[in-house]
Amino acid sequence: MSTDDFPDDVERFRSAGEESWGHLWSKLELERRRRTQTDPCFAGEYRFERTVADRVPDCAVIGGDVNRWIEFVAGSEQPFRAKTREALRLGFVVYWVFHVEHRDQMRDAREALTPELQAPFRFGEYDPENGTMSLGDPVTFKNYAFPVESIEEFEPQELLGYRRGAARIGGAAIGFDLGVFDVAGCQRRILASKYGKYFSAIAPNGSLDDVVWGYPTRDGLKRLVETGRITRLGPVRR
């Protein structure tokens, strides 16, 4: 495909540091499709190489029916599991899209996301040589399990971007709303004090008038984490 079809302001699409043409092409092509309303394209604001909390996705699409986090993979090493969990926690669905010459990394991604990722699932692919692009299936809370692996999941100051305030975790009743969890088989919305010392658990749609601090205890949450009995079901409230 001719580069005449691409936007003139190429620099704003570049990653920091060295970047291959194969990786840059993916972002320029996604922008071209947005402008021409060619599939794949979405409603919402496209933000290329812009910070989301403490990460910089290749493209974040804000608005529309859901927020989307899109990562293109063309050879550079990727923390597939960590980045997927961080994006989901912040309320995005996640697309992993691979250069056709780097299908080995697609296998790495599937291995990194196993066993939490439910089949069937299709990663995206793109081919600069032939001008093709498919974003594949998004990773969401519906097809990806999110077991809690550390008590830090309940410490707002440890969550991605909190120190800068970029994660914008919702405040409620002098605490922070960490979202909905499966707690030993029961769905509960968990609130935490700033430093994760005190907690409250209420029904997912419960009133903040029901907040009682001190239950569950920090030790109780640690035991649930250690025994694998607590799973995140949705993002933090923002």
C-alpha angles and dihedrals in degrees: 000000000000116000086224085086092060127091118271096230096070095156095072089061096055124107120232112270125006117349130182121234088239091061096041090049091062093060094043090050092049089052091048090054091049091053094046094038090236120156123292095049134122141202113254141060116310113218114187120197092350124143119258107187102311097334133079112215118198087241134358118192109203120198132010117097093324138001112257130208113197124192124185117203121204107154106307118117114262133197090223098175099040094046092046092052093046093050093047091048089056093051103263131126110226131227120194109196121184134204107242090238091059103054088134087073089053088060089048090052094050090050092048092050094046132139094013095058112084121221140267095055131150123203119211126255136195135189119197091189093062098026095239130143135175120173094203123203122336121237107239139163086264095063102024126064116218109201113187108243103177140030085238086081085076097045108090093199090058097050117104113283097000096121089061093038088238095126089060095206108197116256120221133172092346090310140084123258107232096181136245123323138180101240110192090322098320125100112234136169108225125211123191137193116243096270097036095251099121129035143186129196122202135166113284092255096028124136120258084233085075093061113124115174120223101048123120097028122220090247090051092053091048090055091050090051093047092050095045095243100129128072132177111239100182145001130288113275108259 
